[in-house]
Amino acid sequence: MKPLTRIRSRTASLPFENIDTDRIIPARFLTTTERAGLGRYAFNDWRYLEGGAENPEFPLNKAQAKDCRILVAGRNFGCGSSREHAPWALLDYGIEAVISSEIADIFRSNSLKNGLLTIVIDEAAHAELLASPGIELVIDIGEGSISKPDGSTIPFELDRFARHCLLNGVDQLGFLLDAEADISAWESRRAANPYSMESAA
């Protein structure tokens, strides 16, 4: 994972509610554990017509959505079955942040663990962003704020551990490996004095 501190990008809007993980990446494409290349299957059944050509009516296929790294999606994004392939596909597609008024808990957890920023904002702010595709936003992960072109900001909450991992470009395993020296030192002290009340923290 690469460190993620700020994201500056125009937005793409996907104004549909209850977009589930099978819509994000259909189950038939879950036959690999390789992340690279999954982006071509993101929203596959919306993006492509039966013959394989791009569907011109799909919002993300429109010219104004090209190269946008911030996706503003309808309420209850990422619902349905749990699959890490969903955030993998979005990241490989080029999306770095998803903003909505409601994001399914399991999808949000999977996303943050894999470096995809998922942001929940209030309904009024969400409706404004959803209705303004192409607006340029600046997301500051450290500050927990979204800056709009008029200078106003939208605050958002982010779990402290998730923020740390995003800012430092580490996943849960990387976090533990970074603490390997401290863990080894604690284990050595514990072995020398097994009845110590010292905590791991």
C-alpha positions in Angstrom: 0.0 0.0 0.0 1.2 3.5 -0.7 0.8 6.3 1.9 -2.4 8.2 1.4 -2.4 11.7 2.9 -4.4 13.9 0.4 -6.5 13.2 -2.6 -7.2 16.0 -5.1 -9.5 15.0 -7.9 -12.7 15.7 -9.8 -15.6 13.4 -8.7 -17.6 10.8 -10.6 -21.2 10.3 -9.4 -23.0 7.0 -9.3 -26.4 8.1 -8.1 -28.0 4.7 -7.3 -28.8 3.3 -3.9 -28.0 -0.2 -2.6 -25.1 -0.9 -4.9 -24.0 -4.3 -3.7 -20.6 -6.0 -4.0 -21.9 -8.2 -6.8 -22.6 -5.1 -8.8 -19.2 -3.7 -8.0 -17.6 -6.9 -9.3 -19.7 -9.9 -10.3 -19.1 -13.2 -8.6 -17.9 -14.9 -11.8 -14.7 -12.8 -11.7 -13.7 -13.9 -8.2 -11.5 -16.8 -9.4 -8.2 -15.1 -8.7 -6.4 -13.7 -5.7 -4.4 -11.4 -7.9 -5.4 -7.7 -7.5 -3.8 -6.4 -10.7 -6.2 -6.4 -13.6 -9.4 -6.6 -11.5 -10.3 -3.0 -12.5 -11.4 -4.0 -15.9 -14.2 -6.0 -14.2 -15.4 -3.2 -11.9 -19.1 -2.6 -12.5 -18.8 -5.0 -15.4 -22.5 -5.6 -16.0 -23.2 -1.8 -16.1 -20.1 -0.7 -18.0 -20.4 -3.0 -21.0 -23.1 -3.9 -23.4 -23.8 -7.5 -24.4 -21.3 -7.4 -27.3 -18.5 -6.0 -25.0 -18.6 -2.3 -26.1 -18.8 0.3 -23.4 -22.4 1.3 -22.4 -22.6 5.0 -23.2 -25.4 5.5 -20.6 -23.3 4.3 -17.6 -22.2 7.3 -15.6 -18.5 6.2 -15.2 -18.2 5.8 -19.0 -19.0 9.4 -19.7 -16.1 11.7 -20.6 -16.4 13.8 -17.5 -15.9 10.8 -15.3 -12.6 9.7 -16.9 -9.6 9.6 -14.6 -11.7 10.7 -11.6 -10.3 9.2 -8.4 -13.1 10.1 -6.1 -16.4 8.2 -6.4 -19.6 9.8 -4.9 -22.1 6.9 -4.6 -25.7 6.5 -3.6 -26.8 5.5 -0.1 -25.9 2.0 1.2 -22.9 1.5 -1.1 -21.1 -1.9 -0.8 -24.0 -3.9 0.7 -24.4 -7.6 0.1 -21.8 -10.3 0.4 -18.4 -9.8 1.8 -15.6 -9.9 -0.8 -12.2 -8.2 -0.7 -12.3 -8.3 -4.5 -14.7 -5.3 -4.5 -12.2 -2.8 -3.0 -9.4 -4.4 -5.0 -11.4 -3.8 -8.3 -12.2 -0.2 -7.4 -8.5 0.5 -6.5 -7.3 -1.1 -9.7 -9.9 0.9 -11.7 -8.3 4.0 -10.2 -10.7 5.0 -7.4 -9.0 6.1 -4.3 -12.0 7.3 -2.2 -15.7 6.5 -2.0 -18.0 9.0 -0.5 -21.6 8.3 0.5 -24.2 8.9 3.2 -24.1 5.2 4.1 -21.5 2.6 3.4 -22.0 -1.1 4.4 -19.9 -2.0 7.4 -18.1 -5.0 6.1 -17.3 -3.4 2.8 -16.0 -0.3 4.6 -13.8 -2.4 6.8 -12.4 -4.4 3.9 -11.8 -1.2 2.0 -9.9 0.6 4.7 -7.7 -2.5 5.3 -6.8 -2.4 1.6 -6.1 1.3 1.2 -9.4 2.4 -0.2 -10.7 5.5 1.7 -14.4 5.2 2.4 -16.1 8.3 3.8 -19.5 8.7 5.3 -20.9 12.2 5.4 -24.3 13.7 6.3 -27.2 13.4 3.9 -27.4 17.1 2.9 -23.7 17.3 2.0 -23.9 14.0 0.3 -26.9 15.1 -1.8 -25.0 18.2 -2.9 -21.9 16.2 -4.0 -24.0 13.6 -5.7 -25.7 16.2 -7.8 -22.4 17.9 -8.8 -20.4 15.3 -10.8 -17.1 16.7 -11.9 -16.6 19.0 -8.9 -13.0 19.1 -7.7 -12.5 18.1 -4.1 -9.4 17.9 -1.9 -9.6 15.2 0.8 -7.2 15.6 3.7 -7.0 12.3 5.5 -5.0 13.6 8.5 -7.5 16.5 9.1 -10.6 14.5 8.3 -12.0 17.1 5.9 -13.2 17.5 2.4 -12.5 20.9 0.8 -14.8 22.2 -1.9 -13.9 24.8 -4.6 -15.7 27.6 -2.7 -13.4 27.1 0.3 -16.0 25.4 2.5 -15.2 22.0 4.1 -17.1 18.8 5.0 -15.8 17.0 8.1 -15.7 13.2 8.3 -14.9 10.7 10.9 -12.3 8.0 10.5 -11.1 5.3 12.9 -7.8 6.3 14.4 -6.1 3.0 13.4 -7.5 3.2 9.9 -6.2 6.7 9.6 -2.7 5.7 10.8 -2.5 2.8 8.3 -3.6 5.0 5.4 -1.2 7.8 6.2 1.7 5.4 6.6 0.8 3.1 3.8 0.6 0.0 5.9 -2.0 -2.7 6.3 -2.6 -4.7 9.5 0.2 -7.1 8.9 2.6 -4.2 8.0 1.6 -2.5 11.3 2.5 -5.6 13.2 5.8 -6.0 11.3 6.7 -2.4 12.1 6.3 -3.2 15.8 8.4 -6.5 15.6 11.3 -5.1 17.7 8.9 -3.9 20.4 7.0 -7.2 20.4 10.3 -9.3 20.6 11.6 -7.1 23.5 8.3 -7.6 25.4 8.4 -11.4 24.8 12.0 -11.5 26.1 11.0 -9.6 29.2 8.0 -11.9 29.7 10.1 -15.0 29.3 12.6 -13.7 31.9 9.7 -12.9 34.3 6.6 -14.9 33.4 4.7 -13.6 36.5 5.1 -10.0 35.5 1.9 -7.9 35.3 3.3 -5.9 32.4 0.8 -5.5 29.6 1.7 -5.9 25.9 0.6 -2.2 25.3 
